[in-house]
Amino acid sequence: MSHWTLRRAAPVALCAAAVLGVSSAAAQQPAGPAWTRGAVCYEIFVRSFADSDGDGIGDLVGLTRRLDYISGLGASCVWLMPIAESPSYHGYDVSDYYRVEPAYGTNDDFRAFVTEAHRRGIKVLVDMVLNHSSNRLPAFRAALRDTNSPYRAWYRFAPRPLGNGPWGGTSAWRHSPVRDEYYYGAFSSAMPDLDYHTPAVREEAKRIATFWLREMGVDGFRLDAVPFLLEDGDCNTGCPGTHAFLHEYAEHVRSINADAYTIGEATWGPLTELMPYYPDQLTSYFTFELSDSLMAAVRDGRASGLLGGWLRLQDTLPAYRYSAFLSNHDQRRAMTTLGGDVARAKVAATLLLTLPGLPFVYYGEEIGMTGDKPDERIRTPMQWRPGAGLGFTTAVSWERAQADSQTTTVAAQDTVQGSLLNLYRRLIHLRRENDALGAGRLVPLQAASPQVAAYVRRAGDHAVLVVANLGGTAVTNAVLNSRDSALAAGRYTPRNLLGGADGAPLQVGRDGRLHGYVPVRGPMGPREVLVLDLARR
Ligand code: CA
């Protein structure tokens, strides 16, 4: 959905402290589907990815032809923004939940895409918009027209606005174009909220999930705007009924496919607002707080505040149950936030892809595409190669490209060692192959310089050390210490996994701590990042 924030914590029985306080909670929960280990997901706006038939609109056949690119990137999964039939360009208001948007292709095109994705070991998640339908959904049209329609109970009608909406005031109550009455639509008059108190609506949501899992072959869903699913009395975000429905829905999804993966957009706010959505609702949620802290650290060149959220979550949840990202389809593009600085973008990518969780990469981020609000401008056509249609289309694209689209392309970076694209490829593959990066415990280190972030990812005897100079100036003495045990005792030869100089030998005593370890000889350059594999000798 478009931008929103939760105004207050949800009044639910399961309080955050109860979840956050249990340090071994993560270990007590079952491991995720096998594919999530070391995985990275790739978010795609189909309309902007690849146009196969020359109408200027990306489509499923075009996307299927680009699967080798996604596979080459190393992504284990894709999340497709809404692909069901919709009157809007973005698709977040569905007019037929059982049919692919005709501009994107047919249901058979989608099935062919899933088959080809699976052949490459790529899981497919699709956006599922449950909070509201399009005002063109036949059920809403019937409900609007006929007060005796059984579909009246699918929506919330009232003779006058009943209380406030999530943005304050009664603006969520929309006047009917048919008679003097109102219906509830939190986001717009074209997006009437479905009423999940009605059993038939809950059953329909489950039937739609079954259809996409069984008939279309998807591996799970990204659920849009979940805090707004149910309204209970004066409560309109994160209400008890919403948590109960998410539990019921997720249970149904798992009954169809035990390995199905669901990830929700639950809050743009702090992690504490996310905790009421665990442990027994969707599989996972996006962690906007982690993303904000990562981007702030890279933008400001300051390490403090980077790792706190990750450390709290790793003691609370298994890593496959939360997802950080640099930016998504509702936010200014990461490269724009970082002022067009490729060195900063590389630091951000390296942090995201070496920290725990199941990271998501927004299409085009891997080549440093730029873009700022309004929404259409952060969802512009993928820049495959220079030229009129950018390799995206042979026609005029549905949305004009960015100003730097002729130079910031896949083609320009594809074979260039040290390009942003090749850094993404390297890191995503490393995460899959290197168990410490894929599943290791995060251990924070203390750097003498406030502009240096340092941590270890440790899995048993194997570890990876990440040291990042976030600042724009060189650090002459990158001294590292650890408060607690960070590594098994022994002598280590740090090998540079990104192809630069190896690190200095490291001796760890019985206490497992680092004492004044300096990983590099000489100064650490501005925005320089080391990812060092620590093999014990
Ligand atoms: Ca097309």
Residues whose N, C-alpha, C, O or C-beta is under 5 A from the ligand:
A	BS01	CA	D51 S52 D53 G54 D55 G56 I57 G58 D59 A103
